[in-house]
Amino acid sequence: MKNESLNRYDRQSRFAPFGEEGQRRLAKGRVLVCGCGALGSVVAETLVRAGTGFVRIVDRDFLELNNLQRQVLYDEDDVTARLPKAIAAANRLGRINSEIEIEPVVADVTYRNIRSLAGDIDVIVDGTDNFAVRFLVNDFAVKHEKPWIYGGCIGAEGQSMSILPGETGCLACLMPEAPPPGTTPTCDTAGVLAPIVGVIASIEAAEALKILGGHREAVSRRLTIVDLWDNQTRHVDLSRLRENADCRVCQHREFEWLDGNRGDASAALCGRNAVQLSPSVDATVSLEDLATRLAGMGRIERNNFLLRFSVDNYVLTVFLDGRTIVGGTSDVATARSLHARYVGA
């Protein structure tokens, strides 16, 4: 790093346990922020401001007005422009720190693309809103020995856990199966207070800085749980989790999510009356051709990244990679029917 670059991060490198050497290592670090909504936007901004050399942001969604309550990278202009979150995030982050290489990817994280998204990455940070993606990331991380940091929030409570494959337990050690649908609160039912997002995302970012700065020994071996409403912080010791758990991933090397044997191509979106439908094979959609086919059937809005088609009480948002988010219903069957009718089977 040049001296002028080090001066930019002077307050950070003055922290003795991190130091200039940690800052130099960070400048060569490569991070995947998996999801750039509430948690991911705070994580991405913190890591970019800190001087992380390369930040890849992958997110499947576009911006809506209710995102602005807790997703700090975005503003009303981004909502009006109907920008995908990854694109809006990269635009903002590039203005914050022009020294950092930022790569936005508008996509859903699946077993088909996770290798290309995370294969050249040093650490993965969780900003997702569903356990299917988390279990997929966990499979990939353990198999390829990639550190990753789990985080989640609901209501006024959040939790975080750092996974160092081969050293600590993994998410499947702690939670062998994803919670069945309807058994846990969602942001639809319980809401989310913005301050808990900042707390958990900051913990995640701090853990990533430790790993990238060469201080794995400082990484937490505990599950951290914070409740801002009851003013409680709890820690669960996970230091013996890996040796005590008969884990299908760590011990038996079974990677069901990574192999594509688990998961679904459709999912109701947290906090939204909407369903995402994903193609079963890699695809590229011509938004121009689709707009021509839909002309006269409803209201059409289009930019370089997506097409929005409004008909009756539904809004279909089609992305370049073939995904469609059907707004106005949380029923997967209804969403598939609308998709088949207007976009195609």
N, C-alpha and C positions, 0 to 999 in steps of 0.2 A: 504494500500500500504506500502511496505517496504521503508525504508529511501533511499536505493540506487535507487529505482524506482522513488521516488520523486525528487532525485537529477537530474535524467535524464530530467525531465520536469521543472527544476528550473526556467528557463527564462519565462516560461508560467505561473507558479503558482505565480511568483512575480508580475504579473499584478493584482493589488489590487481587482478590481471588480470580478475577477475569483478566485484567491487565491488557497490555498491548499485544501480547502473544495471542490471547483469546480473540482480540479484535482482528488480528491478521488471519487467524483461522476462520473466523466468521465470514470474512470477505471472500473466502474460497468456498464457503458452504452452499449447499443446494437443498432447497426445501420444497416440498409439495404441501400446499394448503388445500385440503380436500373438503371443498364446500366453502363458499364465501358469503354466507348469510350473517347471522348475528355473531357467533363465535369466530368464524373465519375472517370476517372483516377486521375485527380487533386484532387477531393474531397476525394477519398479513400486514397491517399498518405498523404494528410494533416491530416485526422482524425487518421490514423495509427501513424504518427509521433507525433501527439498530445497526444496519449496514450488512445484512445478509447478502452474499454475492448474487445468488440466483433464487428467485421465488416463482414457482409455477403455481398458478391459481386455477383450479378446475371447479366449475359450478354448472349445474344443469338448468338453472332457473333464470327468470327475468325479474325486473324490479316492479314492485307495487307500492302504493302509498303507505300501507301499514307496515312495510319493512323499515321505514325511517325512524320508528320509535326506538329501535335497538341496533340497527345495522349502520355503523358509524361512518363508513366510507362514502355513503351516497347522499344525494340531495334531490330536491323536487325536479330539477332539470333532468336528472337521470331517469326518473320515473316517467316524465313527460315524453322522453325520447324512446321509451320502451326498450331500454338497453338490457342485454343480458348482464347478470351481476359480474361475471368474470371480466367483461369488457369495461364496464363502468369502474370496477375496482382497479384495473390496470391503468386506465386513464388518470385516475386520481393519484395512485401510487407513483406514477411516473413524474407527476408534478411535485410530489413530496421529496423524492430522492432520485435524481436523474443518473446517479452512479450505479444503480442496481439494475440488473437484467430481470425484467418481469415478463412472464409468458402466460397470457390468459388462454384458457381452453374452455370452450362452451360445450360441455358434454356431461353425460351421466357416467359415473365410475362403475364399470362392469368388469366381469372376469375376462372379457375380450380385450379391454384397453388398459387395464391396470399396469401391465408390464411396461407399456410404452410411457405411461404417465409417471411411474415411480421407479423404473429401473435404473435411472441415472441420478437418483436423489439420495441425499444423506440422511434425511429425517422426514417423516410424514406427520403432519399435525391435523387432528380431527376438527373439522368444522361442519360435519354433516348433521342431518336431523333424523337419521334412521339407523337401526341396528343392522340391516342387511348390508349396507356399505361398510359399516364398522367391522363386521365379521369377515367380509371380503378383504379389507385392508389388513386385518389381523392375520389372516391366512398368508397373504403375500409377504407381510413383514417377517413373520416367523420363518417361512420357507427360505427367504432371501436374506435373512439376518439384517433387516432394516429397522432401526429404532422408530417407534411411533408413539404419539401421545394422544390418549383418548380424553375427550371432554364432552360434557352434556349438561343442559340446563332445562329446568321446567319450574314454573311458578317463581319462587324466590330461592330455590335450591339448585345447586350444581355440584358436579363432581369431576375429578380428573385423576388419571392414572397414567404413568409412564411405563412403556414396555421396551425393554432391552433384550431382544431375543438371545437366548443362551445364558442370560444372567438373571432375568426376573421372570415371573409368571406373565402370562399373556391374558388377553381379554377372555379367551375361552376357558382358561384356568379359573378365572373369577366367576364367569357366567357361561356355563356349558352350552346353553341354547338362548337364542333371542327370545324375548318375552312374547307370548302369543298375542295377536291383535286383540285389543279391547281390554287387556289386563293391566295396563299401566296408563297413567295420565298422559295426555298430549297437550301441546300448546293450544289446541282447539278447546280442550276442556278445562285446563288449569291456567292457561295464559303464561306469560313470561314477563318478569320485571327486568328492565334494562340493566340495572346495576349488577345483577348476578352474572350477566353475560360478560361484563368487563372484568369481574373478579376471576372467573374460570378461564377466560381467554388469556388473561395476564399470567396465570399459573402455567398454562400450556406454553405460552411464548417463552417464559423464563426457563422451563425445562428444555425447550428447543435450543435456547442460547447456551445452556450448559453443555449439551451434546455437541453442538457445532463449534463451541469454543474449546473443546478438548477436555471437558471436565465431567466425564461420565460418573466419576465417583460421587459427585454432588447431586446426581439425579435421584429424585425421591423414590423410595421403595415402599411407599404407602399410598393407599387410596385416600384422597382428600375430599371431604364432603363439607360444603359451606351452605348454611341456611341464613340468609340475610334478614329474614322476617323474625325468626326466633333468636337471632344473634348468636348462632352456634357454629363452631367449626370442629369437625371430628376427623380423626385419622385412623385408618384400619391398617395394621401392620401386614404387609404382603411379602416380607422377606423370605418366608418359607413356603410361599404359595406354590411355586414351581415344583418343589420336591414333594409336596403333599397332595397335589392335585393329579388325578389320573387323566391328564388332559389329552383329548383326541388330537390336538394340534401339536403341542410341545412334545408329548411323550410318544404318541402313536403316529405322528406325521401324516394325519389325514386332513387334507385340504379341500373339503367338500365345496366351500364357497368359491375358492379359486379355480377349482376344476369345472365349475358351472353346474354342479349337481344340486345346489341350493340357490334360493332366490327366485324372484318373479320378475317378468318384464313389465309389470304394471304395479303401481303403488299410489295410494292416496297420500297427498302431500300434507305435512304437518302444518297446522295453522291456516289451511286453505280449504275451501270447498272445491277441491280440484283433484284430478287424477292424472298421473303421468303414464303414458304408454310408450314403451321403447320397442324398436324394431328387433326382430329375432336375429337379424344379420346386419353387418355394417352397411350403411346406406348413406347416400347423399341426395338431398331433395333440391329440385329447382324451384325456388320460391316464385320466380317469375312465371313459370308454367302453371304452378298451382294457383296463383292469383288469376291467371287467365281462365282456368277451369271453374273457379268459384265466382267469377264476375257475375253480378246480378242476383246472387243468391243470398247475400248478406253484406255487412260492412267489412271492408278489408283494409288493414293497415300493414305496411311492410317496410323493413329496413334491410341492411346487409346481413343481418343475423337471424331474423325470424319473421314470420307472417302471423298476424292475428286476424282471425275470422270470427265475427260475431253474428250469431243467428239465434232467433227466439231468445231464450234466457241463458244461452251458453256462449262461451268464448273458447275457441280452439287456437292454441298457439303452437305453430309448427316450426321446428328448428332445422337448420341445415343438415344435422346428423340423423334426421328421420324421426326424432322424438316429437311427441305431441303432448301438451298439457291441456286437458279438457277442464275448463272452469265452469262452475255452475252445478256440479254434482260431485259427490264423494263415492258414488256407486261405480265400481269398475265395469260392470256389464253395460250400464248406460253409456259410459265413456267410450267403450269399445264400439258400441253401436253407432254413436255419433261419428267416431273416427272412420269407420267403414263407409258411412253414408257420404261424408264430405271429402275425406282425404284419400281413402282407398284402403283396402284390406292389406 
